[in-house]
């Protein structure tokens, strides 16, 4: 009798456990389905917002004729914005406009305003803002993307290199921003996007003029966000890491220029440590829509900036070791050569072999 009770009791317990496990599986499947549905709904909402948030907005891209600036213009244009592009070269602006038309980044029957300007001059920055308002009646987004870069050890840098970097990378953004702020304050809305760099968080050796100007821009942009956010103006500070923009041709190199060019080009073109300009521009576009205060673009830039903040002494010792063991030594050459010239010289040598 006891054996039968044990037998039937075991079967009942087994069937009960089986039913409970089945119920847990059903419950788990339902929860997983709900979670997946929430993710899909969220992504659908993001895609819908991304497609409509910039429709009809007026976007000024300073430094929008090539590289990251052009890709940013492309993102906003394809999002339905009307564009004003400012750069120093008229031919480059014309070429940029043609590319945007070919990629459907300018609406059919529409156009884009192009402004030839030297952003190192305050009056030109003010003219960029005034011309855009005269053409479109308002400005919704200002993107400060103009920048210059020189690579060399400090011994082979000139004071002019620092002055030019500050004039364009920092004061260009400052003058354009100061010109647009009264207009945005009057309307009670607007977005200012400052393209700084991880070089504004980490002091990279052999790039000191660029680093000094970007540190200044990061400080200005973060402070500006604190002052203007409650007044309806969103300020986004962008600190990209290494990017594949193709802009190394315009970078100036001094000292042992060929060796400087080689290490710089390697970092800028290696997919595992750099991001494409198009992918970076997409992140900047999304951050502008969201009103994000600051983005770092790549995981390496994010981690690097935080490592410096958490362990500044260790980080600086590491940078000193990289400078001593990995980068070219100074040689007294202060004459600059562009990356394009160095690439052409190498191509000529290779073809002669």
VEXDREN-2710 file (C-alpha; in Angstrom, 1 decimal):
% VEXDREN-2710
k/r/px/py/pz
1/UNK/0.0/0.0/0.0
2/UNK/2.8/2.4/1.0
3/UNK/4.6/1.5/-2.3
4/UNK/1.6/2.5/-4.4
5/UNK/1.1/5.7/-2.5
6/UNK/4.8/6.6/-3.1
7/UNK/4.5/5.6/-6.8
8/UNK/1.4/7.7/-7.4
9/UNK/2.8/10.6/-5.3
10/UNK/6.0/10.6/-7.3
11/UNK/4.0/10.7/-10.6
12/UNK/1.8/13.5/-9.3
13/UNK/4.9/15.5/-8.2
14/UNK/6.5/14.9/-11.6
15/UNK/3.4/16.1/-13.5
16/UNK/3.1/19.1/-11.2
17/UNK/6.7/20.1/-11.8
18/UNK/6.3/19.6/-15.5
19/UNK/3.2/21.8/-15.6
20/UNK/4.9/24.4/-13.5
21/UNK/7.9/24.4/-15.8
22/UNK/5.6/24.8/-18.8
23/UNK/3.9/27.7/-17.1
24/UNK/7.3/29.3/-16.4
25/UNK/8.2/28.8/-20.1
26/UNK/5.0/30.4/-21.3
27/UNK/5.5/33.3/-18.8
28/UNK/9.1/33.7/-19.9
29/UNK/8.0/33.7/-23.6
30/UNK/5.4/36.4/-22.9
31/UNK/7.9/38.6/-21.0
32/UNK/10.4/38.1/-23.9
33/UNK/7.8/39.0/-26.4
34/UNK/6.8/42.1/-24.4
35/UNK/10.5/43.2/-24.2
36/UNK/11.1/42.6/-27.9
37/UNK/7.9/44.6/-28.7
38/UNK/9.1/47.4/-26.5
39/UNK/12.5/47.5/-28.2
40/UNK/10.9/47.5/-31.7
41/UNK/8.4/50.2/-30.7
42/UNK/11.3/52.3/-29.3
43/UNK/13.4/51.9/-32.4
44/UNK/10.4/52.7/-34.6
45/UNK/9.8/55.9/-32.6
46/UNK/13.4/56.8/-32.9
47/UNK/13.4/56.2/-36.7
48/UNK/10.2/58.3/-37.0
49/UNK/11.6/61.1/-34.9
50/UNK/14.9/61.0/-36.8
51/UNK/13.0/61.3/-40.1
52/UNK/10.9/64.3/-39.1
53/UNK/12.7/66.2/-36.4
54/UNK/14.8/68.4/-38.7
55/UNK/12.3/68.7/-41.5
56/UNK/12.1/72.4/-42.6
57/UNK/14.8/73.5/-40.0
58/UNK/17.5/76.0/-41.0
59/UNK/21.0/74.5/-40.4
60/UNK/24.2/76.4/-40.7
61/UNK/27.4/74.3/-41.0
62/UNK/30.6/76.3/-40.6
63/UNK/33.3/74.3/-42.2
64/UNK/30.8/72.3/-44.3
65/UNK/32.7/71.9/-47.6
66/UNK/34.5/68.6/-46.9
67/UNK/35.3/65.8/-44.4
68/UNK/33.1/65.6/-41.3
69/UNK/31.5/69.0/-42.0
70/UNK/30.2/67.8/-45.4
71/UNK/28.9/64.5/-43.9
72/UNK/27.1/66.5/-41.2
73/UNK/25.5/68.7/-43.9
74/UNK/24.5/65.5/-45.7
75/UNK/22.7/64.1/-42.6
76/UNK/20.8/67.3/-41.9
77/UNK/19.9/67.7/-45.6
78/UNK/18.6/64.2/-45.9
79/UNK/16.6/64.8/-42.7
80/UNK/14.8/67.6/-44.5
81/UNK/16.7/70.6/-43.3
82/UNK/17.6/73.7/-45.4
83/UNK/21.3/74.2/-45.4
84/UNK/23.8/77.1/-45.3
85/UNK/27.4/76.0/-45.8
86/UNK/30.3/78.2/-45.0
87/UNK/33.9/77.6/-45.9
88/UNK/37.0/79.4/-47.1
89/UNK/37.2/78.0/-50.6
90/UNK/34.6/78.8/-53.3
91/UNK/35.5/75.8/-55.4
92/UNK/35.2/73.4/-52.5
93/UNK/31.8/74.8/-51.6
94/UNK/30.7/74.3/-55.2
95/UNK/32.0/70.8/-55.2
96/UNK/30.2/70.1/-51.9
97/UNK/27.0/71.4/-53.2
98/UNK/27.2/69.1/-56.2
99/UNK/27.8/66.1/-54.0
100/UNK/24.8/67.0/-51.8
101/UNK/22.6/67.3/-54.9
102/UNK/23.8/63.9/-56.2
103/UNK/23.1/62.2/-52.9
104/UNK/19.6/63.8/-52.6
105/UNK/20.6/65.7/-49.5
106/UNK/19.0/68.8/-50.9
107/UNK/15.3/68.8/-51.5
108/UNK/14.0/68.8/-55.1
109/UNK/13.4/72.3/-56.2
110/UNK/15.3/73.6/-53.2
111/UNK/18.8/74.9/-52.8
112/UNK/21.4/75.6/-50.3
113/UNK/23.1/78.8/-49.3
114/UNK/26.9/78.8/-49.7
115/UNK/29.0/81.5/-48.0
116/UNK/32.7/82.0/-48.7
117/UNK/34.2/83.1/-45.4
118/UNK/37.4/83.1/-43.3
119/UNK/36.2/82.0/-39.9
120/UNK/39.4/83.4/-38.3
121/UNK/37.9/86.8/-38.9
122/UNK/35.1/88.0/-36.6
123/UNK/33.4/90.0/-39.3
124/UNK/33.2/87.0/-41.6
125/UNK/31.6/84.9/-38.8
126/UNK/29.0/87.6/-38.3
127/UNK/28.3/87.7/-42.0
128/UNK/27.7/84.0/-42.1
129/UNK/24.9/84.4/-39.5
130/UNK/23.5/87.6/-41.0
131/UNK/23.4/86.1/-44.5
132/UNK/21.6/83.0/-43.4
133/UNK/18.9/85.0/-41.5
134/UNK/18.5/87.3/-44.5
135/UNK/18.0/84.3/-46.8
136/UNK/15.8/82.0/-44.6
137/UNK/14.5/84.3/-41.8
138/UNK/15.9/82.3/-38.9
139/UNK/18.5/79.8/-37.8
140/UNK/17.5/76.7/-35.9
141/UNK/20.9/74.9/-35.7
142/UNK/24.5/76.2/-35.8
143/UNK/27.2/73.6/-36.3
144/UNK/30.8/74.8/-35.7
145/UNK/33.0/72.4/-37.5
146/UNK/35.9/74.4/-39.1
147/UNK/39.3/73.3/-37.9
148/UNK/43.0/73.3/-38.8
149/UNK/45.7/70.9/-37.6
150/UNK/49.5/70.9/-37.5
151/UNK/51.5/67.9/-36.4
152/UNK/55.1/68.2/-35.1
153/UNK/57.1/68.1/-31.8
154/UNK/56.9/71.3/-29.8
155/UNK/60.5/72.1/-30.7
156/UNK/59.5/72.2/-34.4
157/UNK/56.3/74.2/-33.9
158/UNK/56.1/78.0/-34.5
159/UNK/54.0/80.5/-32.5
160/UNK/52.0/81.1/-35.6
161/UNK/50.8/77.5/-35.6
162/UNK/49.2/78.1/-32.1
163/UNK/47.8/81.4/-33.2
164/UNK/46.2/80.0/-36.3
165/UNK/44.7/77.0/-34.4
166/UNK/43.2/79.3/-31.8
167/UNK/41.9/81.7/-34.4
168/UNK/40.0/79.0/-36.4
169/UNK/39.3/76.1/-34.0
170/UNK/38.3/78.3/-31.0
171/UNK/37.7/81.9/-31.9
172/UNK/35.9/80.9/-35.2
173/UNK/33.4/78.9/-33.1
174/UNK/33.2/81.7/-30.5
175/UNK/32.5/84.5/-33.0
176/UNK/29.8/82.5/-34.9
177/UNK/28.2/81.4/-31.6
178/UNK/28.1/85.0/-30.2
179/UNK/26.6/86.2/-33.5
180/UNK/23.7/83.7/-33.4
181/UNK/22.9/83.7/-29.7
182/UNK/20.8/87.0/-29.7
183/UNK/18.7/85.6/-32.5
184/UNK/18.1/82.3/-30.7
185/UNK/17.4/84.0/-27.4
186/UNK/14.8/86.2/-29.1
187/UNK/13.1/83.1/-30.5
188/UNK/13.6/81.1/-27.3
189/UNK/14.9/78.1/-29.1
190/UNK/17.9/76.7/-31.1
191/UNK/20.7/74.3/-31.1
192/UNK/24.5/75.0/-31.1
193/UNK/26.8/72.0/-31.9
194/UNK/30.5/72.5/-31.3
195/UNK/32.7/69.9/-33.0
196/UNK/35.6/69.6/-30.5
197/UNK/37.7/66.5/-30.2
198/UNK/39.0/63.9/-27.8
199/UNK/42.1/66.1/-28.2
200/UNK/40.1/68.6/-26.0
201/UNK/40.0/66.0/-23.3
202/UNK/43.4/64.2/-23.7
203/UNK/46.7/66.1/-24.4
204/UNK/48.0/64.3/-27.5
205/UNK/51.7/64.8/-28.1
206/UNK/52.9/66.4/-31.3
207/UNK/49.5/68.1/-31.8
208/UNK/49.7/70.8/-29.2
209/UNK/48.3/73.8/-31.1
210/UNK/45.2/71.6/-32.0
211/UNK/45.0/70.3/-28.5
212/UNK/45.2/73.8/-26.9
213/UNK/42.4/75.1/-29.2
214/UNK/40.2/72.1/-28.6
215/UNK/40.6/72.2/-24.8
216/UNK/39.5/75.9/-25.0
217/UNK/36.5/74.9/-27.2
218/UNK/35.4/72.1/-24.8
219/UNK/35.5/74.5/-21.8
220/UNK/33.6/77.2/-23.7
221/UNK/31.0/74.8/-25.0
222/UNK/30.3/73.1/-21.7
223/UNK/30.0/76.4/-19.9
224/UNK/27.7/77.7/-22.7
225/UNK/25.4/74.7/-22.2
226/UNK/25.2/75.5/-18.5
227/UNK/24.2/79.1/-19.2
228/UNK/21.8/78.7/-22.1
229/UNK/19.9/75.4/-21.5
230/UNK/17.2/76.9/-19.3
231/UNK/16.7/79.6/-21.9
232/UNK/15.7/77.1/-24.6
233/UNK/19.0/76.8/-26.4
234/UNK/20.6/73.3/-26.4
235/UNK/24.4/73.2/-26.7
236/UNK/26.1/69.9/-27.7
237/UNK/29.8/69.3/-27.3
238/UNK/31.1/66.7/-29.7
239/UNK/34.4/65.0/-28.8
240/UNK/35.2/62.5/-31.6
241/UNK/38.2/60.1/-31.5
242/UNK/40.0/59.1/-34.6
243/UNK/37.9/59.5/-37.7
244/UNK/38.3/58.4/-41.3
245/UNK/37.4/61.7/-42.9
246/UNK/40.1/61.8/-45.6
247/UNK/41.1/65.2/-44.2
248/UNK/44.7/64.2/-43.5
249/UNK/45.6/65.7/-46.9
250/UNK/45.0/69.1/-45.5
251/UNK/46.9/68.6/-42.3
252/UNK/50.3/70.3/-42.0
253/UNK/53.4/68.4/-40.9
254/UNK/56.7/69.8/-39.7
255/UNK/59.8/68.2/-38.1
256/UNK/60.3/64.8/-39.6
257/UNK/57.3/65.3/-41.8
258/UNK/57.2/61.9/-43.5
259/UNK/57.4/60.0/-40.2
260/UNK/54.8/62.3/-38.6
261/UNK/52.5/61.7/-41.6
262/UNK/52.9/58.0/-41.4
263/UNK/51.8/57.6/-37.8
264/UNK/49.0/60.1/-38.2
265/UNK/47.7/58.5/-41.3
266/UNK/47.8/55.0/-39.8
267/UNK/45.7/56.1/-36.8
268/UNK/43.2/58.0/-39.0
269/UNK/42.7/55.1/-41.4
270/UNK/42.7/52.0/-39.2
271/UNK/39.1/50.7/-39.0
272/UNK/39.5/49.1/-35.5
273/UNK/40.6/52.4/-33.9
274/UNK/38.7/54.9/-36.0
275/UNK/35.2/55.6/-37.2
276/UNK/34.0/56.7/-40.6
277/UNK/33.0/60.3/-41.0
278/UNK/29.5/59.2/-42.1
279/UNK/28.9/57.1/-39.0
280/UNK/30.2/60.0/-36.8
281/UNK/27.9/62.5/-38.6
282/UNK/24.9/60.2/-38.0
283/UNK/25.7/60.1/-34.2
284/UNK/26.0/63.9/-34.2
285/UNK/22.7/64.3/-36.0
286/UNK/21.0/62.0/-33.5
287/UNK/22.6/63.9/-30.5
288/UNK/21.4/67.2/-31.9
289/UNK/17.8/66.0/-32.1
290/UNK/18.0/64.6/-28.6
291/UNK/19.6/67.8/-27.2
292/UNK/22.5/65.7/-25.7
293/UNK/25.0/67.8/-23.8
294/UNK/28.1/65.9/-24.8
295/UNK/29.0/62.8/-26.9
296/UNK/32.4/61.1/-27.5
297/UNK/31.5/59.2/-30.7
298/UNK/33.9/56.2/-30.3
299/UNK/34.3/53.9/-27.3
300/UNK/38.1/54.6/-27.3
301/UNK/37.5/58.3/-27.0
302/UNK/35.0/57.8/-24.2
303/UNK/37.3/55.4/-22.2
304/UNK/40.4/57.6/-22.9
305/UNK/38.7/60.8/-21.6
306/UNK/37.6/59.0/-18.4
307/UNK/40.9/57.4/-17.8
308/UNK/42.5/60.8/-17.9
309/UNK/40.0/62.1/-15.4
310/UNK/40.4/59.1/-13.0
311/UNK/44.2/58.7/-13.3
312/UNK/45.7/61.9/-14.6
313/UNK/49.3/61.2/-13.5
314/UNK/49.3/57.7/-15.0
315/UNK/47.7/58.9/-18.2
316/UNK/50.3/61.7/-18.6
317/UNK/53.2/59.2/-17.9
318/UNK/51.7/56.9/-20.6
319/UNK/51.5/59.8/-23.1
320/UNK/55.1/60.7/-22.2
321/UNK/56.2/57.1/-22.9
322/UNK/54.4/57.1/-26.3
323/UNK/56.0/60.4/-27.2
324/UNK/59.5/59.2/-26.2
325/UNK/59.4/55.7/-27.7
326/UNK/56.8/55.9/-30.4
327/UNK/56.9/59.3/-32.1
328/UNK/59.5/60.9/-34.3
329/UNK/62.2/63.0/-32.6
330/UNK/62.5/66.8/-33.4
331/UNK/64.9/67.7/-36.1
332/UNK/64.7/71.5/-36.2
333/UNK/62.5/71.6/-39.4
334/UNK/59.8/74.2/-38.9
335/UNK/58.8/74.3/-42.6
336/UNK/55.4/72.7/-43.0
337/UNK/54.3/70.2/-45.7
338/UNK/50.7/69.1/-46.2
339/UNK/49.6/65.5/-46.1
340/UNK/48.6/65.8/-49.8
341/UNK/52.0/66.9/-50.8
342/UNK/53.7/64.1/-48.8
343/UNK/51.3/61.5/-50.4
344/UNK/52.0/62.8/-53.9
345/UNK/55.8/62.7/-53.2
346/UNK/55.5/59.1/-52.0
347/UNK/53.4/58.1/-55.0
348/UNK/56.0/59.7/-57.4
349/UNK/58.8/57.8/-55.7
350/UNK/56.9/54.5/-55.8
351/UNK/56.1/54.9/-59.5
352/UNK/59.8/55.6/-60.3
353/UNK/60.8/52.2/-58.8
END
